[in-house]
């Protein structure tokens, strides 16, 4: 059998045109997601009505004549975002949908209306827009600084200021590429402050990439921190969005700022690491930048992995994960005392924390408890008993749960089948809606077969998995 180079390189890959970017609406009545109508790379916006499980296409495309800014191109590249059409969306508190498109911002007020362009000024190049928690404002990066605009398009203003050779609100290269942090600014819970990273690349030599096949022969200029050379200088600022008064957090002595979270009472939890990534300090600051204390200190002979499992619990504590026992497990964290209480244990790994049912005190997470070759959804109750929800279906399960509606979306990858995307009952695992893509004929055309799993013996009575 022969096939062209174009067929080999075609995106998406065989069987991988999957719905993605699942988000439940604030009122828990809809599940929104992106999906291709024709199994190609062009995404459209869909919702499932959670009352009757009907799938509805909301929006096909957004027209735009503007060329993406360099920052937006780099953001998409570092997220490995190859799709076109509608590539991002987010629900706002009032039920509106924020639709970034190129360097423009659209707002969909309801399913029956047309998206409206929020900012008409052609000089504004909006990158990484985020709505405030109260749903009244949107902040974004324009020309290296953070700007703010009301939901109706009024009161457009710049809220950060500084040296032109620095950027404010854009994550640095290392944060994006090596630590999985695409954000460069964060709204406070009361929508009155924005914390942001200021990045200074001036000590890093410019690295030029020439596009010889481009008719315009344009060059890309990157400030790339090569191994062993200087890193960008990053610091955290906090700006009051009304007065524009700005405070700074002193992070001297640390090389990396992998994560930042606002917590209660307008306090900020900042994760900080040394260059070797063998130490992690989790510091608590107030909204004036004052250090209130170091809540967690971890150290490893090798390195410390950064995680996304940080979420508040109704009792005022927070979910945290740590690998200090040799395996990543769940803990509850008291940020006042710094006390950590272990929730899960065993010779297996937590992969992700997925949610908490406040009525039953049940926590949901994905883990390798049944097999290091698979990932399943589990629930642990207040007595510490763990139940598997998805283990009757083999493979890797990437999920998004809604405890209020007792449902979850499951993206299931298995060796023996094309990936499945299903809406299921969180208690019974009953199938409620199947939105899996049609069978991709290229799988048979190309003669693709499942890989064979092997175990390679290891000298210390263990083995290595391979395929």
N, C-alpha and C positions, 0 to 999 in steps of 0.2 A: 504494500500500500504506500502511496506517495501523497504528500500534502505540502502546501506552500509554506514559506517562512511566515507570511502574513497570518496564516491560520494558526501557526504555533504561537505567535506573539499576540494574537487577538485577546482583548480584554472585554469582558471578564473571562476567566479560564473555564474550561468545560465543567458544567455542573455548578458553577460558583456565582451565578446571577441571583443573589439572595436579597430578600428584604433586609433592611438594616436601620440603624439609628432609632431604635424603639424608644418612645417616650409616652407615658400616660399623661392625660390632660389633668390640670389642677383639680377639676371636679370629679375625676376618676370615671368619667362617662365615655371617654374615647381613648384608644391607643393609636398614636400617630407613628408613621414610619415612612421610609423611602423605599421605592421599589421600581424596577424597570418594567415597563409595559410590554416590551418586546425582547426581553432577555439580552439586552445590549447594555452599554455603559451609561445610557441616559436615564436619570432617576426622576420619578414623579412622586408627589406627596399623596399618601393614602392615610385613611383612618379606618379603624374597626369600631362600630357602635357597640359598646359593651352591654347594651340592653338586649340587642337581638343578634349580635355577632355578624352583622352585615358589613362587608368591605365596601368602602366608598373612595373613589378617586377624587381628590380635592383639587389638585393643581398639576398641570403638565409641565409648564415651563414659565420662566420669567424672561422678558425681553430686556436686553441691555446692550448698549453700543460701546460701553466703556471697556478699556483694556485693564486687566488686573494689574494692580500695583506690584512692585517687586516683593514687598512684605507679604502680600496675599499669595503670590506664587510660591514663596518659600514656605508659608504656612501649609499650603496644600501638599507641597512636596514632602515636607517632614512628617505629615500625617499619612503619607502614601495614598493620597486621595486622587484617584485617577478618573473617577466618574464625572459626568457632566449633567446638565439639566439643573434640577434642584439638589444641591449637594449638602445643605445644612438647614436645620430648622430648630426652633425651640418654642415651647409653650410659654406664655406669659401669665401672670397671676390672674388677670381678668378673662383668660380664655383666648386671647388673641395669639396669633402665631407670628413669631419673628423669623423673617426669611432673609438672611444675608445672601447676596448674589453679586459675585465679582467684588466690586468695591462700593456697592450700593446696598441700602437697607430697605426692605419692603415689609409692610405689616398687613397681615390678613386678619381683618376684624371679626369675620365669621365665615362660615362655609359657603354662604350664598353671595358674598361680595367678591370683588376683584382686589388683588393685592394693590396697596397704595405705596408709592415711593415716598419715603419719610423725609428725605432731604433733597431738595431740588438743585442746590448749589453744585455746579459741575466741578468746582475746585476741591470739594470735599471727597476724600478717598477713605471710605470707612472700612477699617480692618478689625476683625474679631469683635463684632458688636455683642453686648450682653445687656439684657434687661435687668433693671433693679428688682430686688425681691418684692417690693410693693407694686410693681407693674406700671409705674408712672413715668419712668425715665429709661433711656438707653444710653450706655456709654460705649465708646469705640475709640480706636486709635486712628489718628489722622496726622500724617507727616511727622511721626515720631513722638506725638503727645496725645494724651487722652482728652477726648471731647465728650460733651453730654448734650442730649436733646430730649425734650418732652415727647410723650407718646403721640401728641397731635402735631409734632414738627416744630413747635415753638421753643423759644429760649435756647437756641443753639449756642453753645459756648465752650471755649477751651478751659480745662480745669487743672492741667499740669503745665509747668513751665520749667525751663532749664537750658543748659548748654546745647547748642544745635548739633554737636557731634555725638551726643548721647541720645538714647531713645527711652521713652517712658511708656510702659504698657505693653511692650513686645517682649516675649520670652527670649532669652539668649539662646544661642545655638546649642550649647551643652544641655540646657534644660529641655529644649524641644527634642533633640536628636537622641540624647543619651539617658534622659530621666523621664521621658514621657510627659513632660509638662508643657502643654501648648499655650496655657494662659499666661499673660503678663500683668493682669490686674484682677481685682476681686472686690465685689460689692460687699459692704457690711450688711448684717442681717436687718438693720433698721433703715437701710437705703440712704444713710446720711454721709457715709464715708466710702472712699475707694482706696484700697491698698494697691500698690503697684511696684513693679520692679523697674529700676533705672539701670540701663546697661551702657557701659563705657567700653568700646572696642578700640580705643585710640592707640593702645600699646600693642595691638595685634597687627602684623603686616598684612596688607591687602593681598588677596589671592585671586588672580584673574583666570576666568574660564572663557575661552574664545569659542564662539559658535561659528565654525567655518562654513557650515552648510546654510547658515542664515544669509539671505540676500543682503540684509543690512549690516552684516558682519558685526553685530553687537556683542559686547563683552559683558559677562556677569562678574561683579566684584563681590567677593566674600571675605569676611574676616574670620578665617578658619583657625581655631586653636589647635595647632598640631601637637602631637604627643611630646611632652617634656617642655613645651614652650609656654608663653604667657596665656592665661585665661582671661576672659573679659572680667571687668570689675562690676559687680552687681550689688546694689543695695535696695532696701525696701523703704518706700515712702508711703505716707498716709495723708490723703487730702480730704478736707471737709468740702463737700460738693456745693455748699451754699457760700461760705465765707472764702473758700479757696485757700485757707490756711493749711500749710503742709508741715508735717513732722516726719522725722527720719528715725529708722531703727538702726542701731549700731550692730552690724553683723561682722565687724572686723574680727579676725582670728578664724573665720570660716571661709571655705572656698566655694561651697555650693549651697544653693537654696532650693532644694527639690520640691518642697510642698509648703503651702500656706492655707490656713483655714480660719475664718472668723468663727468665734464661739460666743456664748452669752455675754451680755453686758458690754458689747463692743470691744471685746478682747480678741487678740490674734495669737494663734498657735503657729509657730514657724519651725519647720524642720531644717536643720543645718548640719552640714557634713564637712569633714576635712577632704583634701584632694584625693587621698588614698581611698576614701569612702569606707574606712574601717571604724569611724566614729560617727555617732548620730546624737545630737542634742535636740530636744524638742523644748523650745523656749516659749514662754507666755509673756505677751506684751499688752499694754493698754493702747488706746487709740491715739495717745500722744507719743508713742514709741518707747515708753519706759518699760524696762525689763521687770516683770513681776516674779520671775523665777524660772528655773529649769525643771520641767515636769518629768522628762524621761532622759536618761543617759544610757546609750548602748555602745558596746565596743566589740569588735570581732577581729580575729587574727587574719581574716581573709577580706571580706567586704560585707556591707549591710545593704540588703535589697530594700528599695523604696516601694511602698504599697499605696493603694487607694482606699483602704478600709478604715475610714474615719467618719463616724456618724453619731449624732447625738441620740441618747436613749431618754425615755420619758422621766426616769428618775434623776436626770441631771448629769448622768455619767455619759461616757462616750465609748464606742467600739474601737478597738485598736487591734493590730496584729503584730506579732513579733516572732522571730526565728531564734530567740535566745536559747531555746531548748534543743536546737538542731532541726526542728520542724516548725513551719509557720503555723501558729494557732491564734485563736481569738481570745482577747482579754477585754474586760471592762476597765475603763480608765476614769479615775476621779481627778480632774484637772486642778482641783483645789489643793489636794494633798499629794498628788502624784502617785497614789496607790493604784497598782495593777492587780487585778484578780483574773486568773486564768479560767477560761470558759470551756475550751476544748483541749484535748490532749491525745497523745498516741503517736505512733510511727507513721504518720501520714501528714499531708500538707493541706492547709486552707489555701484555696486559690483566690476566692473573692467573698466579701460580705455582701449580701444581697438585700437584706431588709429585716424589719422588726415588727411583729404584731403586738401592738400596745394592749390589746384586749386579752390576749392569751400568754403574753410574755415569751413568745416563741421567736427565736432568731433563725434566719435562713442564710445559707452559705453554700458555695460550691467547693468541692474538695476531692482529693484522691483517696478517700477512705477505703473504698472497695478494691481499687487497683491503681497502681501508679501509671497505668496506660490509659486510664479513663478519668473523666471528671463528671461528677454528678451533683445534683441539687439535694441538700439535706436540710433538716429542721432539728434544732435542739430546743427542748422545753426547759422550764424553770427547774425541773428536777435533774437535769443533765442528761436525759435520755435522747439519743440521736436516732432519727428515722430518715431513711432514704426515700426521696420522692421520685427520682427518675431512673433508678437502677434496673428497672425491668426493660429499659431500652439502652443497649450498649453504646459506647462511644464517648465523645466529648459534648457536654451540654453547656452552652452559653445562654444565660437566662436574664430576664428582667421581670421582677415580681411586683404584684400589687396586693398588699395584704388587706386593704379595705374591700376589694372586690373578690379576694380569694382566687386570683388567677395569675398565670405567668405565661410569658412567651418563651419558647424553647427553640433554640437553634442547635440542632443535633447533627454532629458530624460523626460518621461511623465508616469503618473500612469497607463494609459490604454494600453501601448504598450512597446515592447522591444525598447531600445535606437536606434535612427536613426542617421546616419552620412551622411551628404549631402553637396555637393558644390552648392552654390546658388549665384544668381546675387545680388549685394549689393544694387542696386537701385530698382529693381522690385521684388526681392525675388524669381525669377524664378528658378526652380530646373534645375541645369546643369549636375550634376553627382551624382548618389546614390552609396555610397560605404558602406552601412550598412551591417552588418554581416547577414548571413542566419538565419532563425528562429531557435532558440535553442529548440530542442525537449524536453529537461529536464524541461522546464517551465510547459508543460502539464503533463509530467511523474510524476513530484513531486506535481502536483496539486497546483501550486503557483497562488495566486490571488492578485489583486491590494489591497493595504491597504485602509481602510475606514478613511477618514479625519473627525476629530471632533473638535469642538470649546468648550473650557472649560471657563465658565464665570469667570471674575475677579472682585474683589470688587470695583475697580476704573473705572467701566464702560468700561472696555476693556475685552479682552479674550485671552486665550492661544491656539495656534494651536497644535493639536496632531494627532496621527494616531494609 
